[in-house]
Amino acid sequence: MIRGKINQYVEYFAANTWQDRTNHPNPIMLFVCPDETFAIFLHKHLLQVLEEEVELEIDFYLTTKDKIENPQLESELWQMVEEGED
């Protein structure tokens, strides 16, 4: 389900619909994951999307519900998904 939604966002951006409707060229997408396991899965999927969509200029950031509820546990609340990561 999340993969399909991400694909919709990518298509929305690729068709210039995002830019036309918001007057902002590069969206930032924030994902709050229910747990670290899901965050790892989503991180890997988003890396794949970035590799496949070479001209995609969307910034993806991830965090978990625990990090939001307990911000003192983590110094970095949001993790940016960047090409070239392993």
PyMOL commands that set and color helices and strands:
alter all, ss='L'
color gray80, all
select helices_A, chain A and resi 2-14+17-22+36-52+65-69+71-73
alter helices_A, ss='H'
color red, helices_A
select strands_A, chain A and resi 28-33+59-64+79-81
alter strands_A, ss='S'
color yellow, strands_A
deselect
rebuild
show_as cartoon
